[in-house]
């Protein structure tokens, strides 16, 4: 579902403005979570402080990156957007070294960070002067990927220990993000003059499945197999995004795109790996639940923090 998000964004923006696509996905994603909350009889948080922090989280993890990806795909292929999304763990690792004192650098993680950004340069074709690359669109996609770890760190700092359930917090967060887009969209767009079936269905599926249902599935995955295994989804998203863009949209890629993507994923894997423990030494505790980030990168968000609604 997260891998196809980039294809659906591309289809949606063929007719609708980027803000309209983002508002649609947030609206339908919120609707799915609202139904889930009603079925489970979950209640929204009551604390004003929690709502204020969730408003910031909704901006950083949903409204802003969703919109940036939509604008990016006006000028870059969905395949490139999906690969840029895979840099989120690299940004997260770099930021956590500065913002989170408990995340100390290791040789393995620093090597993974360097390898990952070498992969980014490979995808962008740095040796040929980035020729043929839309700089603005690529920069917007990379900025969108940077938003996720900033949001995760913010949640870890402000909402760890909240008594509300993950579903309640995420539902409120997504609803606040929808409200933010409801305010912004009319200011920068005009009402669509037509509603073709294809783009409309793309936005509905993007929101209901890729943003709403995928979050609910992620909860089940984490509960069953744990956050570490749940993070494996990170490495499938760009593969599926690339396959979908090439086979269904006819997008062309050069050799450096898949090679660079593999290098990025290898670097991301190193930044999240841990050295093997010696016999008799207890393994470190998990940092927290993976947070579905936008198009689909999970990350550790803190033991009691909500799982931010996916890309």
Order of alpha helices (4+ residues) and beta strands (2+ residues): alpha-alpha-alpha-alpha-alpha-alpha-alpha-alpha-alpha-alpha-alpha-alpha-alpha-alpha
